[in-house]
Amino acid sequence: MKTDLKHLPVGKQRELAHLVEILLEEFGKITATRKAPRLNGGQVLKIILFGSYARGDWVEDPIGRYFSDYDLLIIVDHEDLADTVEFWETAEARILKELSAGQQLRTPVNFIVHSLQDVNHQLERGRYFFIDIVRDGILLHNRPGHALAQPTELSPETALSEARGYFEDWMSSGHEFLELAEFSRHRAFSKKAAFLLHQATEHLYNCLLLVTTLYTPKSHNLVRLRNLTDHLDPRLAEVWPTDTKFQKRCFELLRAAYTKARYSPHYKVNEEELTWLGERALILEDIVKAICEEHLAELGEAAGGSAKI
């Protein structure tokens, strides 16, 4: 795997080195408080940069206010240590705090955590997402003696079968949430409508990731899901415009709806905002459907059969 960061500006290289320090330090603090040997002696085996900063096609657009995130895969030595809430919440909080300060860290960060056993299992099953990371990713931290498995090529027939199943399940559930959200909006159940729109959006992004990469993270974070999907097709860039404060505020309301629309008495969303969000979610549905059907058709051709749903 590559280890060279020379394609990145020096400032980005410093940021990534600082990120590795934060992740290892905060993880060490948490595991030191655990009594079970598998937790107290837990190790971060690898930290891998993937996505736009690894590929070299990152974006920094101050005018349009769009900035690519650092995407990191953290590999740990036990499945229990991949629990993001229990073992990685403090690291995430510290990263957000340092981003707000804007001194040592200025680039947004997203990370996913998997055990070595899980990553190797995914590689042996021919999962594109992890194969791409191994092929294009850059190793930022490595503990010797813990090799990644040799990727296995997935047969076109298996890829088609799995992708088709994901499409049928997740596209259907996304559409159901959209219909329920519209019903709730008409009944003036505003918070419920916002939560359902969040779920619709989350399921549509999951559908897209599962069909095209056979992987999706265990995350309700729409920003994280967008970052993992935006590079897949240029049509996705039109879904959530950021030209106005209204548009930005609406997406923030959607992003926050998973928790705040259910539990916070201070969460407010009005009819205009819900209408706009519903319209954008329908656009997302159409684009995801088109991308997935195109990908299924390609898989069908490779398998020598049909990809009709």
N, C-alpha and C positions, 0 to 999 in steps of 0.2 A: 504494500500500500504506500501511496505517496506521503512524503513528510515535508515537502518543500512549500513554503508560503511566499516565495519571492515574487509571485504575480500580484501580491497584495501590497498596498502602501504600507510604509513602516508603521504608521499610526494604527492601522488595522492589525498588524502583527502584534503590536504591544497590547492592544485590546484583547486579542485572543489569548495571549499569555496570561493576562490578568484574569480573564474568565476561567481559565483552567485552575488558577490559584484559588479563586472563589469557590468553585465547585468542589475541589478536593478538600479545602479547609472546612467548609460548612458540612460536607458529608462526614468528615472525620469527627467533628464536634457531636453530630447526632449519633453516630455509631458508638462513640465512646461512652454514651449513657446507657447502652443496651447491655443486658446480662448474657443473653444467649450467644455462644461462641460464633455461630454463623453470622450474627449481626454485629457483635462487638469487634470481631476480626474481619468484618466485611471490607472488600477492596474494590476500588474503581480500576478496572483492567485496561480500559481504553476510552479515550474521548476522540471522536472523529468529527471533523467539520465536513458537512455535505451541503448540497444545495447551491445557490447562486454564488456564494463566496468561494466555494471549492471549484465550481465550474469556471468562474471568472466572468460571469454575466450579471453581477449584482447591479442594482440601480440605486442612485442617490439623486432624487429630484426635489430640491427645496421648493421650487415653484408649485409643483403639483402635490407637494408634501407626501411623497411616497419614498420610502427607504426600505431596501431589502434588509431582512433580518439575518443574523447568524443562525444557522441550523446545526445543531449538535446531536450526535448519537453518543450516549453514555452507556458503556457496557460494564456491568457489575458481575460479581462472582456468585451471586445467589439471587434467585427469583424474588425473594422477600424484599431485597434491597431496591427493587425497581418500583416500589410503591412511592409514587411522586408526592403524595400528601405526607406520608410518615417520614420519608428520608430526604426529600428534596424541596420541601416548601420553604425552608429557611434560606436555602441557596437562591431560590427564585425571588424571595422577598428582598434579599440583599442586592441581587442584580437590578431589580426595579428601583431600589433606593439609590444605587450608584448611577443608574441611568438618569434619574431625576436630578442628581447633583451635577452630572455632565462633566466630570473632571477626568476620571480614568476610563469611563465607559460612556460612549455616545451612540452606539449601534444597538438596536433592539435585538433580543436574544430569544430563541425558542430551542428547547431541548427535549429529547425523548430518552427514556431509560429502559434498557432491556438487559436481561441476564445473558451471559455468554452462551449458555445452553440454548436459550430461546433464539438468539441470533444465528447460531450454527444450525439449529433446526430449520429456521427460515431459509438459510442458504442451501441446505440440503434438499429442501422442497422446491427450490427454484424460484423463490419469491423475488420479483423484479426489484422491489424497493430496496431490499438489502443488498442485492447483487450490484445495483447501481452505486450504492454507498461504498462498497468494497472497491469497485472499479474506479469511481471518480473522487471518492472522499480523501481527506488529508488527515493523517494521524497527528493529533496534538499531544496526546499522552498515551504511553504504552507501558504496561507491566509485562516484561518478557516471560515466556513460558506458557502463554495462553493464546494459542493460534486460532485463527478463524478457519472454519471449514471451507473446503473447496466447493464453490457453487456448482449446483447441478442444473442442467438445462431442463426446463419444464417443457413437456410435450405440448404441441399446439392443441391437441384434443383435450388435455387436462386443463390447460389455461382457459380454453373456451368454455368448458363445462363450469368451472368455478366462477369465471367472470359473469356468465349468463345468470347463474344462481344469485350472485350478489346484486346484479342489476334488477332482477325481478323482485327481490326482497326489499332492497333499500330505496329503489325508485318508488315503489308502491307505498312504503311507509312515509316517505317524504311528502308524497301527494296527499296522503290522508291527513298529515299534520297541517298542510296548507288549507285543506277544506275545513278542518276543525278551527283553525285560526280565523278564517273568514266568518264562520258561524259566530264565534265569540266576539268578533269585532262588531257584527250587526246587532248583537245583544248587549253591546256596550260593556262586555267583560274585558276591559282594556288590558289589565295585567295578564289575564289568561291568554289573550290573543298574542301578546308580545312573547310570552313563554313558548307558545305553540309555534310561532314564526321562528323562534330560535331553534326549536327542535326540527322543524322542516328544513331549515338551512343546514343544520348539523348533519341531518340524514342525507341530504343531497350531496354535500361534500364527501361524506363517508362513502356514498355510492360511487362517486367519481374516482376516489382513491382506490377503492376495492376493485372496481372493474379494470382500471388502467394499471394498477401496481400490485393488486392482491394484498394490500396492506392498508390499514388506517390506525392511527394511534388511539389509545384510550383517553380521549380528551373531549371536553365540552367547549374548549376555547376556540371560538370562531376565527380569531386572528391566526392562531396556529394552523388551523385547517386551511385557511386561505393561503398562508405562506407555503404550505405543502402542495397546493394545487395550482396556484396562479401561473407557474411556469409550464403547465401541461398543455395549455392552449391559449392563444392570444384573445379569444372571444371572452374569456373569463374577466379580462380587465374592465369590461364595460358594465359589469354587474353592479358594482358599488362605487359610483362616482363620488369624488371628493371636492367638487368645484365650489360648493357653498358650505356655510356653517350648518345649515339645515341638514344637508346630506351627511355630514360628518357626525352631527348629533344623533341622527337616526340610527346610523350603524352602531354608535356607542350604546344607544338604548337597546339595540338588538343583542349586542355582545354581552351586556350586563343582565339581560333578561333571564338567563338560566338560573341565576341565584336570586337576584334582587326582585324580579317580578313575582317571585313566590314568597319571599321572606321579608322584604324590606317595606315598611310602611311609607318610606320616603320616595319609592320608585313611582314616577309619573310618566305616562305616555298618552298623547292625545290622538284624536281621530285622524288628523292630517298625517301625523308621523306613522301611525299604523297603516294607513292607506298606502303611503309611499313604500314602506317596508314590504307590504304585501305584493305590490307591483314588482319590486325588485326581486323578491323571492320567486315570483312566477317567471321572470326573465332567467334567473339562475336555473330553475327547473328545466326550461326549454333548452338552455345551453348544455347543461349536464346530460340531458337526454340525447341530444345530438352527438356530443362527444362520445358518450358511451356506446351508442348504436354504431357509430363509425368504427370504434375500436373493436366491437364485437364482429363487425363485418370483416375487418382485417384478420381477426383471429379465425373466423370461419373460413376465409380463403386459405390461410396457412394450414388449417386442419383438413382442407379439401372438402368442406361441407358447407352448411348454411348456418348463419348466425341469426336467423329470424327469431324474434321473441314471441 
